[in-house]
Amino acid sequence: MAGATAVGAAGARLRVARLGLWLIATILAVRQLAVVLGTPRGERLTDLETWVGPDGVLHVEGSLYDSTRFTGTPFGGLVLKPLTRAAEEALGWGWTFGTLLLVVALGLVAARALPPSVGRRTSLLAAPVAVSLLMLSLPVRTTLWLGQTSIIPVLLVLLGCFTVRGQRAGGLLIGVAAALQPPLLLLAPLLWFTGRHKAALSTGVTFAACTALAWVAMSQDSYTYWVHHMAGVGLGGEADALANQSLHGALLRAGLTGPPEVALFLALGTTAAALGLRRAVRYARDGQLLLAVAITGCAAIAISPTAWQHQLLWVLLTAVGRVGRRAGDRYVWPVAVVLVMTLPARWMLPDKAVVGPLTDNLVLVSALAAATAVPFLSRTSPFYQSPIPTQCATPAPARLGNVPLLPFLRRVLTRPNLLLELLLIRVTYAVYQQIRIAATGDRGTAEHHGREIHALEKRLSVDIEHWVNHAVVRTDWLRGFFDFYYASFHFVVPLTVLAVLYVRRPVDYRWARSALGLATLLGLLGFWLYPLAPPRLMPGLGFIDTVHGVQDFSRPGYGAMTDVTNQYAAMPSLHFGWSLWCGIVIVVLARRWWVKALGTLHPLFTVSAIVATANHWVLDAVGGALVVGAGFGLVYVFSGPRPAAVSGTVVAAPEESRGSVGAGR
């Protein structure tokens, strides 16, 4: 009886989770619809307007390729021509809403195409998760914004592989997709080498028939596209633009041109196609046809002359592949793919010249990795269904009893996957920067809050900023020391502490990292709710900005710094908060007394630097201390006390949390 009750409760929770995920997917779809249709005419659906507007290339007499604005195949133009009869406004609404429906259908088909070995929970939640990820992805957002047709070939391929009955019918749909996007002809050999001979032949025949039909109806256009432009090479925007994530675009961006570039492109493209097809055939025979199709699509991206952002959905579909023997490694590839396909590349990698080529070609690198290198697990592998479990400590008895211990907050005894950790830290910091900039208040409000803080400090007799600032300015070596300390140690020390903990104290690393993350989140909330001008930006008080130089208060932006960062993110002071976090972690965990002493000096020097350089009020440091204390407190509430005296007793993480709690070594 108790077992049946537990199963019923679990099923109810699963249904609630599924309903919630569908609600999220619906909200995302409505938001995308509102963003596109809420944009003024002329700034939205620009590609669609180029094709079918009053002066569009599909509406006027002459060749589709008199300009390079139309980049589709002649067959694509033949299919789109009837749309010229529709009214522009109705077409905008109908096209956008219809594209959203195609995205939903694509998510449903992709969820249905998962291997039969997936669990019941995954099969129930896959559809809303897939639709949500598609709505968030850059290819879908770009497709909706431009009014492109890129969803249609992907959907046709998935329908042909997983939905329609009969190999000939499936091949027909894939052939139509290839007629719209020729690099997808790579699917024909995939079908042939996996025993689907009828589907492969049907794909080739359908492609040839559609292309021939367009040739008969639009012979001049067909000659221009297939012969003069060599299957569309040179159409559309500049081929070396960052939006072109093909091998051809990457080589052009690297400075190669002419015959050397063509020869290298053909050599690399042939290699990528051969390796991709070989791997795709292996995974298709293994029963992972969706992964095989996605790998082939990634190879098609690489060998295409132009692969624009709206044509890159195949990379997202490779997230279905499983990588890694340990439970903590299992989510590295899906998380990386989702981040690459939903966020700008500069959020993933630091803004440094040395990684510039990688940043510029990040999607291409991901596609090539999926097609040729990522070691996806075979279903015959013993780790496919049962990865090495993550080791966790027994539940902490000192936790607050009325707060449920969530599975992914259990005290894990092994270090997380380094690649995933670095990726999430980088993305989290990029999000932190964006939110901090977005939280910028207006100048008047920030100065008003500055006067409030200054008045409160006077009442508390802690208004020492002016005296300290001018005393330091009069001593050159002291001014130089505090300027250097302020500018240099804010990031170096926390990153060093995290690195040492990761290598030597993985359990404490999780405790410290979580506290720092929560404190930073609370700090962002403070920036949003209480924009505050620091002393250096308060006119009339006589503070001297020792780090940034003299500020021109007659200018609304106070100079260049306001253009790149939020100058009013003073309360709380995360400069001091992060240093206090370092001090607490070092004092608590260090074994040697002199290391503990250094740990106490860092927050002391930091608070002196932020006050001496006029970058923060004294009460800002108090705010920083409060959010750090709250961060450690929340970690205690949710996961219990720091596992300082963890016994040798460990338990494997439950199935629900294996992918979330990290990897062992």
N, C-alpha and C positions, 0 to 999 in steps of 0.2 A: 504493500500500500504506500509506504514511504517512498519507494523507488518510483512508483507511478506519479506521485505528487511532484517529485523532483523533476522528472522528465516533462511533466506538464508545465511546471514553472519555467524550465529552460526553453520550451517551445514558445511560451508566451513572451519571454524576453526577446527571443529571436524575431517574433512577429513585430514586436514594438520597434526593434532595431531596423527591421526591413522597412517599416512604414516611415520611420524617421529619415532613412536614407533616400527613400523616394520623395519625401518632402523637400530634402536638400536639393535633389536633382531638379525638382519642379521649380524651386526658387532660382536656381542657377539658370534654367532655361528662360524663365520670365525676365530675369535680369538681362540676359543676352538680347532678348527681343526688345526690351526697353532701351538698351544702350544703342542698338542699331537704329531703331525707328525714331528714337528721340534726338538723333543727330540731324542737323539741318541738311536739306537736300543739296546735293553737290559735294558733300563731305562723306556720304555713306554710299555703299553699293557702287563704288566708282567703276569697278571693272564691268559690272552688269550694265551700267549706263553707257560705258564705252562700246559695249556690244549692241545693245538693243534700244538705246535712246534715240531721239529724233535724228541725230547725226551719227548714230552708231555704225560700226563697220558691218553689222549684219542687216542694216536697214537701207543703206545707200547703194547705188549701183557701183559696180567695179569689184576689184579683188578684195578678199578679206585681208590680204597682206600688203595692201598699198602702203600701209604704215605697219609698225611692229606692235600695235596695240592689241591685236588679237593673236594669242599664242597657242590656241587649240588646234587640233587636227581639222582638216576639211570636213571629215565626218561630224566632228563636234559642231562646226559651224552649220552644217546641214540640219542637225537636230535642233539647234537653237534658233534658227531662222523663224519658225512659227511664233516665237515669243515676241517678235517685233509688232505683232498685231495688238498686243495687250497695252492697256493704258499704263503710263509710267508709275503713277502712284499705286494703282492696284497691283502692279507687278512687284513693287517694292515690298508691300505687305505680304503678298502671296509667296514671293520668292523666299523671304526671310522665314516666314512661318513654315513653309514647306521644307526648307533646309533644316530647321529644328526637328521636324518630324523624321527626316532622314537620319539625323544624328541619333535620335532615340531608337530608331530601327537598327542602326548600326550597333549601338550598345547592347540591344536585346540579342541580336544575332551573335555578337562576340561572346556574350555570356553563355549562350546556348552551345557555342562551339568549344567550350572548355572540355578537357579530357574527362571521360566518365569516372575516373578515379578520385575526383575532387569530393570533399565531404559535403554533407547536407547543408551545413551552415554556409559554406562557400557558394554552393549552387544557388541558395536562396538570396544571398546578399550580392552576388556578382552583378546582376543586371543594374540595380540602382547605382552601384559603385562605378560600373563601366560608363553609364550615361553621365554621371557627375564628372568623372575624369575627362570624358570627351568634351563636355561643356566648358571645362576649365582650360583645356589644351589650347596652345597658341594656334595650331592649324585650324581648329574649328572656329576660334574667335576671329582669325584672319579671314576665313571663308565667309563667315557671316558679314563681316565688315565690308569686304570687297564685293560680295555677291557672286562668289566663285562657284564652280561646279565640282570641286575636288572630292566631296563626300561621295558622289555618285559612283565613280570607279571602284572605290574601296568597298562600298556596300554591294555592288554587283559581284565582286570577287567573293565576298563572304557568303552572299546568297548562293552563288554557283557552287561553292565548296561545301556548304553545311545545311542548306535549307531545301533547295529544289530536289526533286527525285529524278534519277536518271543521269547518267554521265553526259549524254548529249545536251540535255537542257542546261546542266551546270556549265559545260564548256561554252554553250552559246552566250550565257551571261558574262563569262570571263572574257570571251572574244570581243563582246561589245565594250567591256571595260578597257581592253587593250586598244580598241579602235579609238577610244577617247584619250588614252594615255599609253602610247606605244611601248614604253619600257616594261609594262606589265606582261608583255609577251614572254618574259622569263618564266611565267607560271606554266606555260605549255610544256617545256621540258620537265618541270617538276611533276606535272601530272603524268607525263609519259614514263618517267623513271620510277614512279611509284605504282605502276600497273594500271593507271587510269587512261588507257590508250584512247578510248572513245572520247573522253573528255578533252584530251590533248588535241586530237584531230578536229573535234568540234570547235575548240578555241581557235585553232589556226584557220579553219575554213570560215568561221564567222568574222574574224578579223579581216581576212582577205575580201570577203563579200562586202563588208561595210566600207572598206577602203575603196574597193572597186566602184561601189554605188556612188560614193562621193566623187570619185574620179570622173564618172560619167556625167553627174550633175554639175560638177564644178571642176572641169578639167584644168583650167588655167591655175586655179587656186591649188589644186592637188600637185601640179608640177612645181609651183612656187614653194610649197611646203616640203615635199618629199625630195625634190631634186635641187632646186636653187638654195633652199635653206637647210638641206640635209637633215630632214626629219625635225625641223623646228629650231635648229641651231641658229642663234642670233635674234630670235623673236623675243618680244617682251622687253623687260628692263635690261640694264647693263649686266652682262654675264658675270662680271667680277664683283657684283654687288653682294653684300653680306647676306641678303635674303636668298641667294642661290647657294644652297647647301649640297651641291654635287661635286664630284671630283674635278670636273671642268672648271667650276667656279673657284674652287680652292687653288688650283694650279694657276689660274689667272691672277688671283690675289697674291700669290707668291712671286709674281713677276714674270712667269713664263708665258711666252706668246709664240705664234707661228707654228711651223712644223715640229719643233721640239716639244711644244705643249701638246699638240695633237697626238704625237707618237707616245708620249708618256701617259696621256689620258687613255689611249686605247690599250696600252699595256696594263695599267693599273685597273682599268675598268674590266678588262677580260679576266684578270686574276680575281678581282672581287666577285664577279659573276660566277666564275667556276667554283670558288671556295664556298660562296653562299649557297649555290645550288646543291653542292655536295652535302653540306650540312643540313639543308632543308630536306633533302631526300631522306637522310638518316633519321631526322626527327619525325617526318611524316610516317615512315615505316614503324617508328616507335609508338605511334598512336597520338602524337602531338601535332596534328595537322594545322591547328591555328598558329602555333609557333612556327611551323614550317612555312606557312603562307606569309607570316610577318617577316621572317628572315629573307624570303625572296623579295618582298616589297622593299626591304632595306637595301638589298643589292640593286634593285631597280632605281632607288634614289641615287645611289653612288654613280651608276653608269649613265644616268640621264644627262643630257647637255645642260638642262636647267631643272632644278628641283626647288621650287619656291616654297615659302613657309607653309602655304595652305596645302601642299602636297606631301607632307611629311608624317602623316598619321601612322604609317607602318611602324615607325620607331616605337610609338606608344603601345602598339599591340604586342611587342616583344616582352612587355612586362609580365605576360603569362608564363614565361619560362622560369624554371626553378634553378637557382645557382647556390652552391655551397652545401657542405656536409653538415655544418652546425646550424642549430636553430637560429642563433643570433646573426648568421650570415645570410639567412634566407631572404631577408627583405632589402638587402643592399642594392641589387639590380633593379627591382621594381621601384624603389624610392628614387634612385638615381634617374631612371627613365622618366618618371612622373615629374620630377623637378626640372629636368632638361626640357620637357615638352610643355611645361606650364609657366616657367619663369624665364626672364631674360638671361642670356648666357653670362653677363657680367655679374649676376648674383651668385653664380656657381663658382666663379674663379676670381682671384684677386685682380685688381686693376693694375697689372704690372706688364711692362713691355715684353718680358721674357715669356709670358704665357699668352701674349696677344694672338698669335696664330691659332692656338688651341681654342681660345675664346671665340674667335671669328668663325671657327669651323666645328663648334661643339656638337651640333646635331649630326653633321656628316661623320664625325668621329664616333658618335654613338651608333649611327647606322652601320658603319663599317665594323665596329666591335661586335654588334649583334650578328652581322652576317658572317663574320670570319673568325672571331676569337672567343667570345664569351662562352665559357664551358657549361652550357645548360645541361642539367641532369637528365639522364635517360630514365624512363619509367621502370626499367628493369633494375635500376640502382637501388640498393637497400636504403639509401638516404633520401630517396624521392618522397616516400611517404613518412619515413621515421628518421628525421635528422637527429644528430647528437643533441640531447636535451641540454638546456641551460641549467646550471646548478644554482640553486637558491637556498638561502638560509631559512630556517624555520620561522614562522611568524613571530614578530616581536611582542612579548607579553606586556611591555610598558606603553604600547600605543594607546591613544584615546579609544576607549571601547565603543563609542557611539559613531565612529567614523569607519565606514567599510574599507577594508584593505583591498584596493583594486589589484587585479592580477599583474598588470604591467608595472606596478609600483613595489613589487616584492624585492627584498634585499638580495640582489644578485651577487654572487661571489666571484664572478669572472669578468674580465674586461670586455667592453663592447667592441664590435668590429671597428677597426681604426678608420677605414675608408668611409664608412657610413657616418662615423662620429665627426670626422673632418668636414664632410659634406654638409651635415646638419648644422655644425657650428658656423660654417661659412654662410649658409643660407639664412640662418637665424640672425647673424650679424647684419646681413644685407637688409633683412626685414626690419631689424632694429633701426638701421640708418634711415630707411624710407619712412617708418612711422615717426621717428624723431623729427624728420624734416616736415612731414605732413602736420605735425602737432604745433607748428609755429603759430603763435598768436600775433595779434596786431601790436604795433609799437606802443600805442597808447595804453593798452591793457597791461602789457609787460612792464612798462615804466610805473604804472599805478601800483602793481603788485610789488615792484621794487621799493617804492616809497613806503608801502605797508610793512615790508620786512625790515626796512631801515628803522622805521618808527618803533617796531616791536623790539628790535635789538637795543635801541636806546633805553626803552623802559626796563629791559632786562640787564642793562649795563654790559652788553657783550659786543657793542659796536666798535670793534677794534680794527676793522678792515682798513680804514683810511690811514691810521697811524702805522700799521704794519706795512702797507703798500709804500708809503713815502719813506719809511725807514730803510726798506730794502732797496728802493730806487737810489738812495744816497750811497749805497755800498755796492760797487760794481761787481765784485766777485760773488756776493750773495745774490744779487739780481741774476747774474748768469747761471748760478747753480739752480735757483728755483725755476727759471725759464726752461732750462734743460730738463729738470726733473718733471715739470708739468707736461712737456711735450713728448717725452721719451718713455716714461715708465708706466703710463696708463694702460697700455696693451701688453708690453713686454712681460711684466711681472705676472699678471693673471695667466697668460698663455704658458709661461714657464712653470707655474704651479700646476696647471692642468696637465702639462706634459709629464712632469715628474710623477704626479699621482697616477696617471694612466699606466706608466711603465712599472712603477714599484708598488702602488697601493690601489688596485683596480676597484675594490669595494668602496674605499673612501673617495675615489674619483667620482663615482656615481653620486654619492652623498653631497660632495662639494659642488659638482657641476649642476645638480638640480637646484641647490640653494642659490647659486649665482644666476641661473636662468630665471627663477621666480623673482628674485630681487630686481633684475633688469626689467622684467615685465611690469612690476609695480612702479618702477621708475618711469617707464614710458607712460603709464597712466597719469603719473604726476605731471609730466611735461604737457600732456593733453589738457588736464584740468586746470593747471595753474601755470601758464606761461609767465616767466619771470625774467626781467632784465638783470643781468649781473652788474656788479658795481662799475665795471669798465664801460658799460653802455648806459649809465645813468648821468644825463647832462646836469651840470651845475654842482656836482658833489666833489669834483676835483680829483677823481681817481685816475691813475696812470696805467694804461694797458701795456705791460712790459713785454708781452709775448707777441701781440699782433700789431703793435705800433699805435700811433696817435689816431683816434677815431674822429672822423668829420661828422659831427652831430647835425650838420645842416642837410646831410644826405639821408634819405629814409632808410637806406640799406646799410649805412655805416661802412661802406666799402665792400670789397669782393667776398669776404668771409661769409656774409649773410646769404650770398647766392648759392653756396654749396653746403651749408649746414644750418641747423636751427640755433640761432644765437640766444634764444630765450629758453633753452632747455637747461635751466639752472637749478630748479627745485624738483626732486632732490638731486644732490650732487652724486652722480654715479662715478665721477672721478674719485671722490673719497669713498663712496660705497664699495667700489671694486677693490680699492686698496685695503679697506677694512676687512672685506671678505678674505683677501690674501693673508692679512695678519692673523685672523681667527683660525684659518685652516693651518697655517704654519705653526702657530702656538699650540694648537690642539694635537697636531700629528707629529711634529718634529720631536726627535729624541734628544738632541743635543741642546744645551742651554744657550749656546751662542747663536744657533739657528733660530731659536725662539726669540732671542733678542732682536735679530735682524727682522723677524716678522713683525715685531712691535714698532720698529723704526719706520717701516714703509708707510703705514697710515699716518704716522706722526709727520713725516716729511711731506706727504701728499696734502694733508690739511693745511700745513704751513704754505705750500706752494700755491694752492688754489686761492688762499686769502691774500698772500703777498703779491700775486700777479693780477689781483682784482678780477678774477674769473668767477668767484663765488662769494656769497655771504656766509657768515658763520653758521646761520641756521640752515643753509643748504647742506652743510656737512651733517647736521643733526638729522635732516631728512634722509640723507644717504645711509646713515646708521640705522634709521628706523626700517627702511625697506630691506636692508641686509638682514636685520633681526627677524623681520617678517618672513623673508625667504627661508632662513633656517627653521623658523617655527612651522611653516607650512610643510616642509619636508618631514619634520617630526610628526605632524598630524597625519599625513597620508601614508608614510612608510615606516614610522617608528623611530626610535633613537638611532644614533650612529652606531653601526655594528662594530663597536670597539672590542667587544669580547665575544665574537662569534665562535660558537663551539664547532667541533668537526661535523656536526649533524647538518646535512644538506638534503634538500629534496629537489627533484626535477621540477622545472616549471610546468604548469598545466598547459594543455594543448592550446588554449586560447591565447596564452601569452608568449609562446615560444618565439614568435617572430619579433617581439617587441622588447624583450629584456636584455638582449645583447649576446655576444658570442664568447665562448670559452677559448682558451688557448692551451 
